Amino acid sequence: MSYETLRHERSATGVVTLTLDRPARKNAMDLTMFDELRDALRDFEHARDDRVLVITGAGDAFCSGADIGGSGGSGESSVLTVIRHIHEAVLALHQVSRPVIAKVNGVAAGAGLNLALGCDLIVASDRARFSEIFAKRGLSLDFGGSWVLPRLVGLHRAKELVLLADMLDAAEAERIGLVNRVVPHDELDAFVDDWAERLAAGPPVALSLSKRLLETGMTASLADALENESMAVSINNSTEDMKEAFRAFRDRRDPVFRGR
């Protein structure tokens, strides 16, 4: 796959890495990148053999947000039209049914932070910094932050992060539950590689079902959550991977999951 603003790599085990590749702009997202990110996410979702997605940034930054100093969109389009178009990338991210890891190697601000927060797992370098920087630019929240942030840290903490727009270091981000793990910068690649390979070796159907159960469970009643779990168990019980897991348990070996 060829992109102007992204690098796309795929391992033999089905781990896809998307690297935001505008290091001179600290990977700020212009309209081209928003479009390419949307398309790359949709392509990943529809690729049968891809199992795990890692999103990271080139150079010393994850993503500094939208490129407000660059291409602001066509003068023929209203701001509402442009932002709705941009938000197609958010929907594409949240519609991915397989695990997505954000590898945050540096600053993640504004839309860049909300891109990371939309991933299933967030691993950060101890050099990473985080900010819902919108207010300092005279902007209101976007790129899904109003939906995902309160779910991660609670409503009042989310208001603090958005209204004050402070920059947080990695340790504080971990303390308040904004990220899963913080690791030394030199160990970031190896740590994420390990998690990605573990996920890639897992049962794809079961992982996908569990991911959706957790997401829908955030707003479901207990009765609905239990019914959703029942449906998921029924679907998973028909897979060859579940049978393989039981055979491996019986034979005292590691299972080999094939996504069937």
Buried (B, 14 or more C-beta within 10 A) or exposed (E): BEBEBBBBEBBEEBBBBBBBBBBEBBBBBBBBBBBBBBBBBBBBBEBEEBBBBBBBBBBBBBBBBBBBEBEEBEEEEEEEEBBEBBBBBBEBBBEBBBBBBBBBBBBBBBBBBBBBBBBBBBBBBBBBBBBBBBBBEEBEBBBBBEBBBBEBBEEEBBEBBBEEBBEBBBEBBBEBEBBBBBBEBEEBBEBBBEBBBEBBBBBBBBBBBBBEBEEEBEEBEEEEBEEBBEEBEEBBEEBEBBEBBEEBEEEEEEBEBEBE
